[in-house]
Amino acid sequence: MRFPTRLLAAHSYFALLLFAAYVVVVAVIAVGVDVFGTLNRSAWEAAVQLPRWYALFVGVALVREYLPLYIAHGQTRRQFGAQAAVTIALFAPFLSALITVGYLLETLLYGLFDRPQVIDRVHLFTEPAQVPLVFAEYLVEFVAWIVAGAFIMAGFYRWQGGGLLLIPVGIGLWVLVEGAIGKELRLPLIGDRLSGLSADLPQSTGLALGVGLGVFVFGLALTWLIIRDVPLRNR
């Protein structure tokens, strides 16, 4: 079986279909809010939380579904690890491009109805028209979510319940990226303290991209340490 070409194409095609449907749903909700209330902020900004979870479960599926499948069809674990990294490196920017297009489509919709496309939260960008900054922010976020999903699932695949111990590390990968972007970190007990630390960091695209690259390399290195000699499980 060819990997990662088929896997990447299948995920990209499915993501594109989901994106088209999601854009329609968000647009309908935005129009409904405008008709029955007041539309004074970006609906797409709030809606992008769901694609982040989708990215997480793409990382989960890489290990849970495709690791045993492709090894059973002749791939070595080393080959799978390297090619899974290629898949993540290509799929994360694809998802980021879709989110960026979503902002631009929303700009057209809001312009058509003369509504303000206000961005409420902290971002690398201050308006959706700053396409490179929008793309860069969601690129590093999707990298973190996919890598965290793969890493945590690798722990569950190898140690079953012991994978729970890896969840804080996966959250840590996400915290690093969010802190580099400068976002508010809404976590119980430690959220306010971490948000204060992230606010003190110099907010820049270069920093965010550098942290994203570090999360990509470090997270996948940890994942490789778990899966390099993991036995295949019978379903």
C-alpha positions as CSV (number, residue, x, y, z in Angstrom):
1,M,0.0,0.0,0.0
2,R,1.3,3.4,-0.9
3,F,1.9,5.7,2.0
4,P,1.6,8.6,2.6
5,T,0.2,9.4,-0.8
6,R,-3.1,7.6,-0.4
7,L,-3.5,8.5,3.2
8,L,-2.8,12.2,2.6
9,A,-5.2,12.3,-0.4
10,A,-8.0,10.5,1.5
11,H,-7.7,12.8,4.5
12,S,-7.5,15.9,2.3
13,Y,-10.5,14.9,0.3
14,F,-12.5,14.2,3.4
15,A,-11.4,17.4,5.0
16,L,-12.4,19.4,2.0
17,L,-15.9,17.9,2.1
18,L,-16.2,18.6,5.8
19,F,-15.0,22.1,5.2
20,A,-17.6,22.8,2.5
21,A,-20.4,21.6,4.7
22,Y,-19.0,23.4,7.8
23,V,-18.8,26.7,5.9
24,V,-22.5,26.4,4.9
25,V,-23.5,25.6,8.6
26,V,-21.5,28.5,10.0
27,A,-22.9,30.9,7.3
28,V,-26.5,29.8,8.1
29,I,-25.9,30.4,11.8
30,A,-24.3,33.8,11.2
31,V,-27.3,34.8,9.0
32,G,-29.7,33.5,11.7
33,V,-27.9,35.6,14.4
34,D,-28.1,38.6,12.1
35,V,-31.9,38.1,11.5
36,F,-32.9,37.4,15.1
37,G,-30.2,39.3,17.0
38,T,-27.0,41.3,16.4
39,L,-24.1,40.1,14.3
40,N,-21.2,42.1,15.4
41,R,-18.2,39.7,15.5
42,S,-16.6,37.0,13.4
43,A,-18.6,33.7,13.5
44,W,-15.7,31.9,11.9
45,E,-13.3,32.8,14.7
46,A,-15.5,30.9,17.1
47,A,-16.2,28.1,14.7
48,V,-12.5,27.1,14.2
49,Q,-12.5,25.3,17.6
50,L,-14.1,22.3,16.0
51,P,-11.4,21.9,13.3
52,R,-8.8,21.8,16.0
53,W,-10.5,18.7,17.5
54,Y,-10.7,17.2,14.0
55,A,-6.9,17.7,13.7
56,L,-6.4,16.0,17.1
57,F,-8.3,12.9,16.0
58,V,-6.4,12.8,12.7
59,G,-3.3,12.4,14.9
60,V,-5.1,9.7,16.9
61,A,-6.1,7.9,13.7
62,L,-2.6,7.9,12.4
63,V,-1.5,5.6,15.2
64,R,-4.7,3.8,16.1
65,E,-5.8,2.9,12.6
66,Y,-2.9,3.3,10.2
67,L,0.1,2.1,12.3
68,P,-1.1,-1.5,12.5
69,L,-2.6,-1.4,9.0
70,Y,0.5,-0.3,7.2
71,I,2.9,-2.4,9.2
72,A,0.7,-5.4,8.4
73,H,1.1,-4.6,4.7
74,G,4.9,-4.6,4.8
75,Q,6.0,-1.2,6.2
76,T,8.6,-1.1,8.9
77,R,8.0,1.0,12.0
78,R,10.8,3.3,10.9
79,Q,9.2,3.8,7.5
80,F,5.9,4.5,9.0
81,G,7.3,7.0,11.5
82,A,9.1,9.0,8.7
83,Q,6.2,8.9,6.4
84,A,3.7,9.8,9.1
85,A,5.8,12.9,9.7
86,V,5.6,13.8,6.0
87,T,1.8,13.4,6.2
88,I,1.5,15.7,9.2
89,A,3.9,18.2,7.6
90,L,1.7,18.4,4.5
91,F,-1.8,18.0,6.0
92,A,-1.4,20.7,8.7
93,P,-0.8,23.5,6.1
94,F,-3.7,22.1,4.0
95,L,-6.0,22.5,7.0
96,S,-4.6,25.9,7.7
97,A,-5.3,27.0,4.1
98,L,-8.9,25.8,4.5
99,I,-9.3,27.9,7.6
100,T,-7.8,30.9,5.9
101,V,-10.2,30.5,3.0
102,G,-13.0,30.4,5.5
103,Y,-12.0,33.8,6.9
104,L,-11.9,35.2,3.4
105,L,-15.4,33.8,2.5
106,E,-16.7,35.3,5.8
107,T,-15.2,38.7,4.8
108,L,-17.2,38.5,1.6
109,L,-20.4,37.6,3.4
110,Y,-20.0,40.3,6.0
111,G,-19.2,42.8,3.3
112,L,-22.3,41.9,1.4
113,F,-24.5,42.6,4.5
114,D,-22.3,45.5,5.7
115,R,-21.6,43.8,9.0
116,P,-18.4,44.3,11.1
117,Q,-16.1,41.2,11.1
118,V,-14.7,41.9,14.6
119,I,-11.9,39.6,15.9
120,D,-12.3,39.3,19.7
121,R,-9.4,37.1,20.7
122,V,-5.6,37.5,20.6
123,H,-4.1,36.4,17.3
124,L,-1.0,36.9,15.3
125,F,-3.3,38.8,12.9
126,T,-5.5,41.8,13.7
127,E,-7.8,41.3,10.7
128,P,-8.7,38.3,8.5
129,A,-7.3,40.1,5.4
130,Q,-3.8,39.4,6.8
131,V,-3.6,36.1,5.0
132,P,0.0,35.1,5.7
133,L,-0.5,35.7,9.4
134,V,-3.8,33.8,9.5
135,F,-2.2,30.9,7.7
136,A,0.9,30.9,10.0
137,E,-1.1,30.9,13.2
138,Y,-3.4,28.0,12.3
139,L,-0.5,26.1,10.7
140,V,1.4,25.9,14.1
141,E,-1.9,25.2,15.9
142,F,-2.8,22.3,13.7
143,V,0.7,20.9,13.9
144,A,0.5,20.9,17.7
145,W,-3.0,19.3,17.7
146,I,-2.1,16.5,15.2
147,V,1.2,15.7,16.9
148,A,-0.4,15.7,20.4
149,G,-3.1,13.3,19.1
150,A,-0.5,10.9,17.6
151,F,1.7,11.1,20.8
152,I,-1.2,10.5,23.2
153,M,-2.6,7.7,21.1
154,A,0.8,6.0,20.9
155,G,0.8,5.8,24.6
156,F,-2.7,4.3,24.7
157,Y,-1.8,1.9,21.9
158,R,1.3,0.6,23.7
159,W,0.3,0.8,27.4
160,Q,-3.5,1.1,27.2
161,G,-4.6,2.9,30.4
162,G,-1.0,4.0,30.9
163,G,-1.6,6.4,28.0
164,L,-3.5,8.7,30.5
165,L,-0.1,9.7,31.9
166,L,0.9,11.2,28.5
167,I,-2.1,13.5,28.3
168,P,-0.4,16.3,30.3
169,V,2.5,16.1,27.9
170,G,0.2,16.4,25.0
171,I,-1.5,19.4,26.6
172,G,2.0,20.9,27.2
173,L,2.7,20.8,23.4
174,W,-0.5,22.7,22.8
175,V,0.3,25.2,25.6
176,L,3.7,26.0,24.1
177,V,2.1,26.9,20.8
178,E,-0.7,28.9,22.3
179,G,1.8,30.8,24.5
180,A,4.0,31.6,21.5
181,I,0.9,33.0,19.7
182,G,0.0,35.0,22.8
183,K,-3.4,33.5,23.4
184,E,-5.2,33.3,26.7
185,L,-4.8,29.8,28.1
186,R,-8.1,28.7,29.6
187,L,-6.9,25.9,31.9
188,P,-8.2,25.1,35.4
189,L,-5.9,26.3,38.3
190,I,-2.9,27.3,36.2
191,G,-4.6,29.1,33.3
192,D,-4.3,32.6,34.7
193,R,-0.6,32.1,35.5
194,L,0.2,30.7,32.1
195,S,-1.7,33.4,30.4
196,G,0.3,36.0,32.3
197,L,3.5,34.3,31.1
198,S,2.4,34.2,27.5
199,A,1.4,37.8,27.6
200,D,5.0,38.7,28.6
201,L,6.4,36.9,25.5
202,P,7.2,39.0,22.5
203,Q,4.4,38.2,20.0
204,S,5.8,37.5,16.6
205,T,5.2,35.2,13.6
206,G,8.8,34.0,13.7
207,L,8.5,32.9,17.3
208,A,5.3,31.1,16.7
209,L,6.7,29.3,13.7
210,G,9.9,28.4,15.6
211,V,7.9,27.0,18.5
212,G,5.7,25.1,16.1
213,L,8.7,23.5,14.4
214,G,10.1,22.6,17.8
215,V,6.8,21.0,18.9
216,F,6.7,19.1,15.6
217,V,10.2,17.7,16.0
218,F,10.0,17.1,19.8
219,G,6.5,15.6,19.7
220,L,7.2,13.2,16.9
221,A,10.6,12.2,18.5
222,L,8.7,11.2,21.7
223,T,6.1,9.4,19.6
224,W,8.8,7.5,17.8
225,L,10.3,6.4,21.1
226,I,7.0,4.8,22.0
227,I,6.2,3.1,18.6
228,R,9.6,2.0,17.4
229,D,9.3,-1.5,18.9
230,V,5.6,-1.5,19.8
231,P,3.9,-4.9,19.3
232,L,0.8,-5.0,17.0
233,R,-2.4,-5.6,18.9
234,N,-5.2,-7.9,17.8
235,R,-8.5,-6.2,17.5
